[in-house]
Amino acid sequence: MKVPVQETPLIDTPFKRCAVDLVGPIHPPTEKGHRYILTLVDYATRYPEAVPLKNIDSATVAEALLNIYSRLGIPEEVISDQGTQFISDYMKEFTRLLGMRQLPSSPYHAMANGLVEKFNGTLKSMLKKLCAKEPRQWHRFINAALFAYREVPQGLTGFALFELLYGRTVRGPMYILRQLWTKEDTADDVKTSYQHVFELRERLDDMMEMALTSLKHSQRRYKHYFDKKAKQRDFKAGDKVLILLPTDGNKLLMHWRGPFAVVEKVGLNDYVINIKGKRRTYHANMLKRYYERDTPTDHVTVGAVMTLDIASAGIINPEFGEENEEYQDGLLELYQGKQQTETSKDVILGEGLDNNQQLQLIELLDKSKDIFSDLPGNAAGMEHSVLLTTAEPVKSKPYGLPYRVRETLKEDINDMLKMGVIRPSTSPYASPTVIVKKPDGSNRICIDYRKLNKISVFDPEPMIKADDLFQKLSGDKYFTKLDLSKGYWQIPVKKEDIHKTAFVTPDGHYEFIKMPFGMVNSGATLVRGMRRLLGDLKGVDSYIDDILIHSESWEGHVRLLTTVFDRLKAAGLTVRPSKCRIGEANVEFIGHQLWSDGIKPIEDNIQKIRTAQRPGDKTQVRSFLGLTGYYREYIAHYSTIASPLTDLTKKGEPKKLESYAD
């Protein structure tokens, strides 16, 4: 997992800081022997330069750079990778004589020089199209490609690169084409030299200010999306780390090498590492913490549920807590629990929110980030009891399963063990396991608790009706939907009842530590817990494991969100980030589309009704009536319209319907 991206300082002076890089070797070379391209991009204006080269020794590169500087000025700082052309003694003397400062990036971290790397990709793509018929003439097309690139407004700044550099619209191919199409004919204004210089300077200042504002907005947006999958990683002097380096035989293949000792931290995410007496600087994304085993052993036990033979000296110690980032983000995953893959940065924010509202939500999400996870939490103050009418255990043999499904079942069981949802069992109870197909085609584990449910004491806890919930939404403009992460698995089973939840598979016998699906009273336990947690809040409703927050004003919505987040955190519950939608003008909830002016059916469900096949027997008729009956409140006189189909399900009617007309 990468560390959060760092915002680079915005430069407001053209050619104060530049980034340089080399492209190549390019195949085929030109007729004149050019095999490389030297590229340069200005950090303030994003103005690019490119020069074809026959070789890339330090002298040739320095001469090409001097040629560029003679036209655009000598920059104060130059960012490059650690290629020998850029960090050689020759180049160091060259930069010293010109009064420049070299800023080499850390090894194997091209993102640090991402501005010019991105341009390299664009330039290569343009040249590939331009020289398709004459591939050995690509050096002749570089200037044409640069002209076109500089003339087009750039997405980050909103201005053409020529405009930011010269303060005027350059007359290029696109400008001429527009004049021909629109028949524009601009008359020259008569101005004094002083007026012209003053207005040009004023225009440049205004354009640069607008460009910096646009760049800052784009930078924040990029950082927000990049950091969704990032996590801060810190090391101290003396820590041992593994380094991700190319293999000796192939630079495209990477492997972990080490351990090596951290000497010091330089900058925000770079570290000096001692490698066999030599000091090298690496970015944090190339490093992983290394742990040594305390005492020699042939195996390690994880969570008391399984024992794994190992032959490695570096392990993950289960006693490490949350501060151990390697325990959290994937090093030697074989020895640890299931990993969190979603965070608060995966939450979907309302599309109609302005920048201030979005910033409010981002700050609130960051403050409450502990409750956003795709892994189930551990509910405090909630407990599931299994009350039976008889002490006689119910047991069944495991159902037979196809080999492919059986392998999937093993993986799911392993995930449940890692999450602490189940554990191995010696209980006399044994309910069989079945596999159910999900809508996406994947399999879901279900336990057949029908025998156990028959002897269970029924829990009459009522569930809110959808109609009652929808009546509360009148006038509300902001909606938030939260979905508990595997809500059932967040509630622990009462200790003395754990053995009653036992189930069998063809490969083992297990029991639930957390509340399972399929038990007759599981839903009632969750509904009761959520009612006690959130039932007193006006504008907050829960439907099993879904939470709906609705309000008329934005300020009231933020207050409700804060209260709900605080209560969920105190209760130890988590919500699934990718299924949460916050601050929406409309949202899908329990099969309906909620709007400020009312509720509507979901279009996908309507399409399913339209494309449903003609029922062929009683079972299919009942299924079709169930499909259409969900939206009966949208259909006037539904019972009258559906009456002929309802009659077909009565006792005495034939099972097959071939004899009936449409």
TIKOLMAR-523431 format. One line per 10 residues: number of its first residue (from 0); their letters; for each residue x, y, z of C-alpha. Coordinates in Angstrom, 3 decimals, padded with zeros to 6 digits. Each point is the difference from the previous one (the first is absolute). Example, Ala and Ser with C-alpha at 12.3 -4.5 7.8 and 13.67 -1.06 7.14 Angstrom:
2
0 = as = 012.300:-004.500:007.800 | 001.370:003.440:-000.660
END
This chain:
662
0 = mkvpvqetpl = 000.000:000.000:000.000 | 001.377:003.413:-000.998 | 000.435:002.946:002.369 | -002.250:003.081:-000.527 | 001.112:002.229:-002.846 | 001.675:003.274:000.992 | -001.113:003.304:-001.497 | 002.867:001.574:-001.946 | 000.483:003.756:000.430 | -001.586:002.052:-002.778
10 = idtpfkrcav = 002.542:002.115:-001.895 | -001.158:003.436:-001.185 | 003.162:001.035:-001.894 | 000.494:-001.492:-003.486 | 003.122:-002.165:-000.303 | 000.946:000.350:003.623 | -000.243:-003.784:000.385 | 000.187:-002.498:-002.866 | -000.163:-003.766:-000.298 | 002.194:-001.876:-002.504
20 = dlvgpihppt = 000.037:-003.584:-001.202 | 001.105:-002.234:-002.864 | -002.179:-002.106:-002.286 | 001.506:-003.016:-001.703 | 001.699:-001.835:-001.509 | -002.662:000.356:-002.705 | -000.416:-002.628:-002.687 | 000.441:000.521:-002.842 | 002.653:002.756:000.175 | -000.236:002.876:-002.486
30 = ekghryiltl = 001.882:000.047:-003.266 | 002.462:002.395:001.622 | 000.557:-002.293:002.983 | -002.192:001.622:002.663 | -001.006:-002.580:002.620 | -000.992:002.149:003.003 | -002.034:003.090:000.890 | 000.934:002.448:002.756 | -003.179:001.467:001.510 | -000.463:003.009:002.300
40 = vdyatrypea = -003.186:001.335:001.615 | -000.406:003.266:001.919 | -001.770:-000.392:003.358 | -001.734:003.412:-000.107 | -001.453:000.038:-003.526 | 000.325:-003.722:-000.933 | 001.792:001.230:-003.166 | 001.919:-002.922:-001.583 | 003.168:-000.337:-002.057 | 001.359:-003.073:-001.790
50 = vplknidsat = 003.303:-000.548:-001.819 | 000.965:-003.143:-001.998 | 003.401:-001.441:000.936 | 002.309:-002.584:-001.567 | 001.582:-000.927:003.321 | -000.559:000.910:003.631 | 003.416:000.540:001.533 | 000.274:002.878:002.455 | 001.641:002.387:-002.488 | -002.715:-000.503:-002.640
60 = vaeallniys = -002.805:000.426:002.532 | 001.614:003.120:001.477 | 000.393:001.556:-003.457 | -003.661:-000.675:-000.821 | -001.117:001.506:003.327 | 002.111:003.102:-000.615 | -001.673:000.380:-003.396 | -003.415:-000.042:001.728 | 001.123:002.412:002.740 | 001.275:002.469:-002.619
70 = rlgipeevis = -003.590:000.443:-001.230 | -001.963:-000.239:003.245 | 002.395:001.044:002.736 | 002.004:-001.923:002.595 | -002.178:-001.584:002.704 | 000.847:000.136:003.696 | -000.866:-003.660:000.684 | 000.075:-003.093:-002.200 | -001.751:-003.254:000.971 | 001.216:-003.241:-001.584
80 = dqgtqfisdy = 000.278:-003.705:000.680 | 003.300:-001.566:001.049 | 001.191:-000.818:-003.516 | 003.766:000.261:-000.326 | -000.398:002.836:-002.536 | -001.661:002.188:002.631 | 002.046:-000.787:003.125 | 003.489:-000.368:-001.501 | 002.849:002.279:001.073 | -000.147:001.641:-003.443
90 = mkeftrllgm = -003.676:000.926:000.491 | 000.606:001.158:003.567 | 002.653:002.419:-001.245 | -002.307:001.112:-002.830 | -002.797:000.847:002.451 | 002.424:001.718:002.371 | 001.322:002.297:-002.716 | -003.553:000.976:-000.981 | -001.039:000.557:003.628 | -002.657:-002.716:-000.019
100 = rqlpsspyha = -001.003:-002.444:002.731 | -000.396:-003.702:-000.779 | -002.956:-001.884:001.544 | 000.388:-003.716:-000.814 | -002.966:-002.265:000.788 | 000.355:-003.143:002.116 | 000.824:-003.271:-001.855 | -002.805:-002.042:-001.594 | -002.555:002.696:000.812 | -000.890:001.554:-003.359
110 = manglvekfn = -003.091:001.657:001.523 | 002.265:002.627:001.587 | 000.707:001.259:-003.523 | -003.536:-000.638:-001.166 | -000.488:003.334:-001.802 | 002.558:-000.759:-002.711 | -000.772:-003.746:000.029 | -003.623:000.801:-000.871 | 001.121:002.265:-002.840 | 002.314:-002.747:-001.294
120 = gtlksmlkkl = -002.962:-002.312:-000.413 | -001.997:002.680:-001.827 | 002.912:000.859:-002.307 | 000.636:-003.635:-000.915 | -003.687:-000.498:-000.755 | -000.048:003.073:-002.282 | 003.179:-001.005:-001.837 | -001.289:-003.521:-000.519 | -002.999:001.376:-001.884 | 001.888:002.706:-001.902
130 = cakeprqwhr = 002.775:-002.220:-001.348 | -002.040:-003.141:-000.649 | 000.887:000.119:-003.719 | 003.604:001.149:000.520 | 001.179:-001.570:003.263 | 003.660:000.905:-000.611 | -000.860:003.696:-000.319 | -001.421:000.486:003.503 | 002.598:002.674:000.872 | -001.538:002.272:-002.653
140 = finaalfayr = -003.434:-000.183:001.648 | 001.074:001.028:003.516 | -000.354:003.748:-000.580 | -003.398:-000.461:-001.650 | -001.197:-002.093:002.934 | 001.299:002.589:002.477 | -001.704:002.836:-001.902 | -003.357:-001.770:000.166 | 000.451:-000.945:003.668 | 000.883:003.572:001.029
150 = evpqgltgfa = -002.917:001.525:-001.891 | -002.770:-002.047:001.617 | -001.403:001.099:003.423 | 001.304:-002.260:002.747 | -002.462:-001.749:002.300 | 001.792:000.872:003.239 | 000.475:003.738:-000.624 | -002.790:000.769:-002.464 | 002.393:001.950:-002.273 | 002.104:-000.833:-003.024
160 = lfellygrtv = 003.676:-000.329:000.893 | 000.916:002.731:-002.494 | -002.390:002.398:001.777 | 001.570:-000.603:003.417 | 003.499:000.541:-001.380 | -000.544:002.941:-002.371 | -003.218:001.532:001.326 | -001.689:-000.108:-003.396 | -001.668:-002.443:-002.351 | 002.615:-001.395:-002.369
170 = rgpmyilrql = -001.070:-000.280:-003.632 | 000.347:-003.704:-000.626 | -001.647:-002.595:-002.250 | -003.130:-000.250:002.167 | -000.303:003.802:000.204 | 000.306:000.339:-003.791 | -002.562:-002.751:-000.538 | -002.448:001.752:002.315 | 000.484:003.281:-001.892 | -000.733:-001.733:-003.296
180 = wtkedtaddv = -003.173:-001.595:001.352 | -001.322:003.078:001.815 | 001.443:002.556:-002.453 | 001.380:002.054:002.859 | 001.972:003.090:-000.916 | 001.416:001.838:002.958 | 001.078:003.576:-000.494 | 003.174:001.173:001.655 | -000.545:002.394:002.897 | 002.144:003.084:000.137
190 = ktsyqhvfel = 001.769:000.021:003.352 | 003.061:001.638:001.424 | 002.947:-002.177:000.965 | -000.643:000.773:003.657 | -003.665:-001.088:-000.251 | 000.953:-003.203:-001.777 | 002.649:-000.990:002.573 | -002.214:000.921:002.946 | -003.007:-001.951:-001.315 | 002.179:-002.988:-000.885
200 = rerlddmmem = 001.463:-000.078:003.502 | -003.457:000.336:001.560 | -001.351:-002.786:-002.218 | 002.874:-002.318:000.951 | -000.589:000.604:003.719 | -003.737:-000.669:-000.305 | 000.518:-003.151:-002.044 | 002.613:-001.353:002.397 | -002.265:000.635:002.989 | -002.888:-001.798:-001.702
210 = altslkhsqr = 002.277:-002.867:-001.037 | 001.293:-000.442:003.554 | -003.567:-000.094:001.340 | -000.929:-002.659:-002.547 | 003.157:-001.997:000.759 | -000.700:000.115:003.731 | -003.538:-001.314:-000.521 | 001.226:-002.784:-002.305 | 002.760:-000.871:002.437 | -002.439:-000.386:002.917
220 = rykhyfdkka = -002.359:-002.117:-002.103 | 002.819:-002.296:-001.138 | 001.301:-000.345:003.561 | -003.488:-000.861:001.293 | -000.422:-002.880:-002.455 | 003.600:-001.233:000.270 | -000.136:-000.094:003.799 | -003.045:-002.298:-000.072 | 002.395:-002.945:-000.339 | 002.894:001.531:001.935
230 = kqrdfkagdk = 001.167:-000.303:003.582 | 002.626:001.922:001.951 | 003.152:-002.010:000.691 | 002.777:001.194:002.315 | 003.353:-001.452:000.998 | 002.511:001.042:002.637 | 003.793:-000.135:000.014 | 001.067:-003.541:000.802 | -003.141:-001.681:-001.375 | 000.637:-002.952:-002.270
240 = vlillptdgn = -001.715:000.058:-003.383 | -000.313:-001.989:-003.206 | 000.567:001.865:-003.294 | -001.844:-000.723:-003.243 | 002.770:-000.216:-002.612 | 000.410:-001.461:-003.523 | 001.334:-003.531:-000.243 | 003.568:-000.499:-001.169 | -001.115:-001.653:-003.234 | -002.932:002.205:-001.039
250 = kllmhwrgpf = -000.601:003.652:000.867 | -003.724:-000.406:-000.670 | -000.369:-002.609:002.751 | -000.030:001.282:003.584 | 000.562:-001.829:003.263 | 000.517:000.857:003.665 | 003.606:000.107:001.189 | 001.392:000.541:003.469 | -000.249:000.585:002.849 | 001.841:003.334:000.075
260 = avvekvglnd = 000.147:002.668:002.706 | -001.610:003.452:-000.249 | 002.570:002.750:000.592 | -002.211:003.095:-000.091 | -003.073:001.572:-001.541 | 000.465:002.679:-002.659 | -002.940:002.003:-001.271 | -003.557:-001.214:000.478 | 000.200:-003.572:-001.290 | 003.647:-000.722:-000.837
270 = yvinikgkrr = 002.355:-002.031:002.184 | 003.763:-000.524:-000.026 | 000.739:-003.743:000.203 | 003.304:-001.624:000.909 | 000.682:-002.665:-002.655 | 003.244:-001.841:000.738 | 001.682:003.140:001.237 | -001.340:002.282:-002.744 | -002.723:002.594:000.569 | -002.844:-000.032:-002.516
280 = tyhanmlkry = -003.239:002.002:-000.048 | -003.322:-001.742:-000.703 | -003.633:001.074:000.006 | -002.301:-001.482:002.657 | -002.008:-001.810:-002.694 | 003.072:-002.155:-000.668 | 000.349:-001.017:003.662 | -001.662:-002.524:002.318 | 000.686:-000.440:003.687 | 001.886:-003.219:000.860
290 = yerdtptdhv = -000.557:-001.955:003.201 | 002.299:-002.616:001.448 | -001.384:-002.944:001.903 | 000.660:000.185:003.720 | 000.800:-003.678:000.512 | 000.739:-002.804:-002.463 | -003.091:-002.027:-000.846 | -001.313:-002.204:-002.759 | -003.498:001.404:-000.085 | -002.098:003.014:000.920
300 = tvgavmtldi = -003.598:-000.018:001.232 | -002.307:002.725:-001.281 | -003.101:000.912:002.000 | -000.072:-003.512:001.506 | -001.813:-001.314:-003.042 | 002.724:-001.513:-002.188 | 003.678:-000.931:000.047 | 002.255:000.583:-002.999 | 003.409:-001.484:-000.634 | 002.465:002.627:-001.165
310 = asagiinpef = 003.569:000.138:-001.175 | 000.617:003.736:000.170 | 001.773:002.059:002.607 | -002.272:003.018:-000.433 | -003.550:-000.333:001.351 | -002.879:002.135:001.066 | -000.435:-000.214:003.736 | -003.700:-000.241:000.914 | 000.476:002.072:003.128 | 000.734:003.137:-001.994
320 = geeneeyqdg = -002.886:002.470:000.145 | -001.521:002.469:-002.407 | 003.065:002.185:-000.011 | 001.877:-002.730:-001.835 | -000.717:001.066:-003.570 | 001.522:-003.127:-001.522 | -002.439:-002.112:001.996 | -002.691:002.057:-001.674 | 001.085:000.390:-003.628 | 001.113:-003.306:-001.319
330 = llelyqgkqq = 003.561:-001.122:000.860 | 000.020:-003.784:000.338 | -003.792:-000.105:-000.145 | 000.044:-003.761:000.598 | 000.547:000.575:003.713 | -002.606:002.627:000.727 | -003.735:000.689:000.050 | -002.062:001.202:-002.931 | 001.071:003.465:-001.124 | -002.099:003.145:-000.210
340 = tetskdvilg = -000.284:001.114:-003.633 | -002.373:002.978:000.335 | 000.278:003.183:002.055 | -001.923:003.232:000.522 | 001.498:001.254:-003.272 | -002.135:-002.522:-001.908 | -003.244:001.629:001.181 | -002.088:001.524:-002.824 | -000.869:003.683:000.523 | -003.062:001.702:-001.488
350 = egldnnqqlq = 000.521:001.274:-003.541 | -001.943:003.204:000.571 | 002.038:001.203:002.989 | 002.108:003.148:-000.301 | 003.680:000.142:000.958 | -000.645:001.194:003.566 | -002.502:-002.778:000.639 | 002.394:-002.601:-001.400 | 002.818:001.298:002.202 | -002.303:-000.205:003.040
360 = lielldkskd = -000.727:-003.643:-000.776 | 003.637:-000.869:-000.676 | 000.996:001.454:003.384 | -002.857:-001.848:001.721 | 000.921:-003.282:-001.706 | 003.627:000.399:000.988 | -001.010:000.665:003.613 | -002.187:-003.138:000.041 | 002.168:-002.176:-002.262 | 000.062:-002.873:002.523
370 = ifsdlpgnaa = -003.590:-000.987:-000.788 | 000.605:-000.284:-003.760 | 001.277:-003.450:-000.886 | -000.978:-002.965:-002.142 | 000.784:-002.260:002.974 | -002.679:-000.604:002.660 | 000.357:001.728:003.368 | -000.718:-001.381:003.461 | -003.255:001.378:001.399 | 000.004:001.067:003.640
380 = gmehsvlltt = -003.235:-000.417:001.951 | -001.551:-002.353:-002.555 | -000.099:-003.780:000.296 | -001.848:-002.771:-001.820 | -001.652:-002.737:002.051 | -001.123:-003.371:-001.340 | -002.918:-001.212:002.162 | -001.246:-003.509:-000.807 | -003.051:-001.984:001.050 | 002.003:-003.204:000.451
390 = aepvkskpyg = 003.491:-000.904:001.115 | 000.306:-002.745:-002.632 | 002.693:001.090:-002.511 | -000.927:000.212:-003.668 | 002.529:-001.422:-002.399 | 000.301:-000.814:-003.674 | 002.644:-001.391:-002.296 | 001.736:002.461:-002.338 | -001.586:000.393:-003.415 | 002.035:-001.163:-002.992
400 = lpyrvretlk = 001.532:002.803:-002.067 | 001.732:000.144:-003.425 | 003.791:000.238:000.201 | 000.177:003.563:-001.359 | -002.619:001.221:002.459 | 001.786:-001.850:002.773 | 003.204:001.932:-000.693 | -001.935:003.278:000.168 | -001.544:-001.140:003.278 | 003.468:-000.613:001.452
410 = edindmlkmg = 001.053:003.541:-000.920 | -003.128:001.485:001.579 | 000.487:-002.053:003.170 | 003.602:001.191:000.182 | -001.137:003.638:-000.346 | -002.561:-000.473:002.774 | 002.676:-001.494:002.254 | 002.279:002.968:-000.682 | -002.772:002.483:000.813 | -000.800:-001.767:003.269
420 = virpstspya = -003.549:-000.803:-001.105 | 000.323:-003.764:000.555 | 002.320:-002.449:001.717 | 000.541:-003.792:-000.080 | -002.652:-001.872:001.989 | -000.500:-003.188:002.010 | -003.719:000.701:000.577 | -002.610:-002.795:-000.231 | -002.037:002.352:-002.211 | 000.608:-000.129:-003.742
430 = sptvivkkpd = -002.023:001.847:-002.648 | 000.916:-000.600:-003.665 | 001.481:002.563:-002.385 | -001.507:001.058:-003.315 | 001.339:002.270:-002.743 | -002.229:002.706:-001.506 | 000.783:001.920:-003.183 | 000.298:003.777:000.400 | -001.376:002.375:-002.688 | 003.588:000.604:-001.198
440 = gsnricidyr = 000.544:-003.735:-000.581 | 002.214:-000.618:003.023 | -000.880:-002.437:002.783 | -001.220:000.751:003.522 | 000.228:-002.326:002.999 | -003.342:-000.655:001.692 | -000.696:-002.273:002.946 | -003.156:-002.107:-000.155 | -001.389:000.733:003.484 | -003.522:-001.275:-000.769
450 = klnkisvfdp = 000.165:-002.788:002.582 | 001.378:002.358:002.648 | -002.583:002.673:-000.841 | -002.848:-002.470:000.613 | 001.021:-000.364:003.659 | 000.936:003.684:000.520 | -002.069:002.341:002.198 | -001.313:002.692:-002.356 | 001.051:003.622:000.655 | -002.962:002.342:-000.799
460 = epmikaddlf = 002.115:003.190:-000.372 | -001.888:002.093:-002.629 | 001.639:001.381:-003.128 | -000.832:003.420:-001.402 | -002.269:-000.049:-003.037 | 001.238:001.652:-003.172 | -003.206:002.065:-000.322 | 000.398:001.389:003.519 | 003.597:000.946:-000.743 | -000.807:001.755:-003.284
470 = qklsgdkyft = -002.678:002.159:001.665 | 002.737:001.639:002.088 | 001.882:001.304:-003.045 | -002.349:002.800:-001.051 | 001.956:003.204:-000.704 | 003.437:-001.513:000.579 | 002.682:001.114:-002.480 | 003.148:-001.809:001.172 | 000.348:-003.756:000.288 | 002.773:-002.248:001.304
480 = kldlskgywq = 000.017:-003.783:-000.172 | 002.359:-002.068:002.162 | 000.395:-003.750:-000.357 | 001.387:-001.995:002.911 | 002.970:-002.160:-000.983 | -001.394:-003.516:000.262 | -002.360:001.252:002.714 | -000.870:-003.430:001.380 | 003.684:-000.844:000.474 | 000.519:003.053:002.220
490 = ipvkkedihk = -002.197:-001.330:002.823 | 001.593:-002.635:002.269 | -001.841:-003.193:000.889 | -000.624:-000.563:003.713 | 002.818:-002.222:001.277 | -002.253:-002.759:001.316 | -001.808:-000.148:-003.369 | 003.003:-000.104:-002.342 | -000.005:-003.803:-000.204 | -003.603:000.044:-001.308
500 = tafvtpdghy = 001.096:001.872:-003.131 | 002.361:-002.785:-001.117 | -000.008:-001.061:-003.649 | 001.807:-002.576:-002.113 | 001.637:000.075:-003.418 | 001.576:-002.916:-001.870 | 003.336:001.163:001.441 | -000.702:001.051:003.583 | -002.212:000.843:002.973 | -000.316:003.650:001.089
510 = efikmpfgmv = -002.120:002.261:002.204 | -000.889:003.693:-000.141 | 001.532:002.497:002.420 | -002.007:002.752:-001.725 | -003.699:-000.159:-000.845 | -000.622:-002.107:-003.132 | -002.437:000.526:-002.859 | -002.878:-002.425:-000.308 | -001.068:-000.260:003.635 | -003.633:000.851:000.588
520 = nsgatlvrgm = 000.767:002.741:002.553 | 003.195:001.507:-001.468 | -001.871:002.828:-001.723 | -001.943:000.815:003.165 | 003.228:000.275:002.010 | 001.495:002.452:-002.492 | -003.209:002.054:-000.281 | -000.253:000.273:003.801 | 003.632:001.056:000.319 | -000.282:002.706:-002.671
530 = rrllgdlkgv = -003.292:001.275:001.480 | 001.632:000.414:003.413 | 003.017:001.696:-001.563 | -001.710:002.456:-002.366 | -003.740:-000.176:000.712 | -000.154:003.309:001.902 | 001.465:002.053:-002.866 | -002.531:001.847:-002.155 | 001.105:-000.195:-003.602 | 001.794:-003.342:000.442
540 = dsyiddilih = -001.584:-003.348:-000.853 | 001.448:-003.489:-000.295 | -001.261:-002.942:-002.003 | 001.870:-003.148:001.125 | 003.633:000.899:-000.884 | -000.773:003.133:-002.073 | -000.074:003.460:001.595 | -001.784:002.972:-001.595 | 000.732:003.577:001.106 | -002.301:002.694:-001.432
550 = sesweghvrl = -000.471:003.724:000.664 | -001.284:003.234:-001.504 | 003.090:002.161:000.659 | 003.686:-000.612:-000.597 | 000.973:001.149:003.493 | -002.481:-002.425:001.549 | 001.314:-002.787:-002.200 | 003.587:000.553:001.129 | -001.113:-000.026:003.661 | -001.833:-003.299:-000.505
560 = lttvfdrlka = 002.996:-001.512:-001.779 | 002.289:001.002:002.858 | -002.331:-001.520:002.596 | -000.479:-003.249:-001.940 | 003.736:-000.396:-000.645 | 000.763:000.567:003.689 | -002.580:-002.580:001.094 | 001.186:-002.590:-002.515 | 003.563:000.474:001.202 | -001.002:-000.336:003.658
570 = agltvrpskc = -001.957:-003.164:-000.852 | 002.965:-001.544:-001.831 | -001.872:-000.255:-003.308 | 001.446:000.522:-003.484 | -001.630:001.003:-003.288 | 001.029:-001.063:-003.516 | 001.599:003.096:-001.635 | -000.676:-000.907:-003.634 | -003.719:-000.460:000.737 | -000.398:003.271:001.922
580 = rigeanvefi = -001.448:003.022:-001.789 | 000.109:003.274:001.924 | -001.784:003.295:-000.670 | -001.905:-001.179:-003.078 | -003.052:001.709:-001.492 | -001.366:-003.460:-000.746 | 001.008:-003.464:001.147 | -001.034:-003.626:-000.427 | -001.374:-001.555:003.176 | -001.649:-003.413:000.468
590 = ghqlwsdgik = -000.978:-000.246:-003.649 | -001.286:003.557:-000.482 | 001.499:003.248:-001.290 | -000.429:002.760:002.587 | -000.306:003.627:-001.178 | -000.912:003.241:001.722 | -003.329:-000.003:-001.852 | -000.895:-003.635:000.689 | 000.997:-003.594:-000.660 | 000.328:-001.802:-003.313
600 = piedniqkir = 000.646:-003.584:-001.074 | 003.523:-000.923:-001.076 | 000.252:-000.145:-003.781 | 002.086:-003.203:-000.008 | -002.712:-001.808:001.946 | -002.680:001.252:-002.375 | 002.065:-001.329:-002.886 | 000.174:-003.404:001.683 | -003.801:-000.069:000.181 | -000.308:000.991:-003.662
610 = taqrpgdktq = 002.436:-002.682:-001.150 | -001.222:-002.768:002.330 | -000.845:-003.264:-001.736 | -003.577:-001.248:-000.213 | -000.737:-002.204:003.058 | -000.384:-003.675:-000.869 | -001.188:-001.451:003.302 | -001.367:000.991:003.399 | 003.419:000.545:001.524 | 000.987:002.402:-002.775
620 = vrsflgltgy = -003.325:001.840:000.331 | 000.601:000.529:003.719 | 003.509:001.208:-000.774 | -001.289:002.463:-002.610 | -002.684:001.300:002.376 | 002.654:000.528:002.641 | 002.113:001.938:-002.512 | -002.845:002.296:-001.055 | -001.604:000.209:003.438 | 003.009:001.835:001.402
630 = yreyiahyst = -001.057:003.048:-002.026 | -003.765:-000.442:000.420 | -000.385:003.470:001.552 | 001.036:001.522:-003.349 | -002.711:-001.944:-001.909 | -003.627:001.101:000.309 | -002.408:-002.882:000.697 | 002.889:-002.448:000.182 | -002.016:-002.741:001.713 | -002.662:000.122:-002.719
640 = iaspltdltk = 002.576:-000.131:-002.783 | 001.914:-002.849:001.648 | -003.137:-001.958:000.942 | 000.103:-002.395:-003.009 | 003.580:-000.950:000.866 | -000.824:-000.345:003.684 | -002.822:-002.399:-000.863 | 002.478:-002.268:-001.784 | 001.795:-000.661:003.287 | -003.124:-001.294:001.767
650 = kgepkklesy = -000.342:-003.590:001.077 | -001.553:-002.145:-002.692 | 001.526:001.917:-002.894 | 002.434:-002.023:-002.183 | 003.711:000.393:000.719 | 000.836:000.466:-003.666 | -001.517:002.985:-001.809 | 000.267:-001.050:-003.657 | -003.782:-000.286:-000.257 | -000.568:003.667:000.849
660 = ad = 000.050:002.769:-002.525 | 002.165:003.080:000.564
END
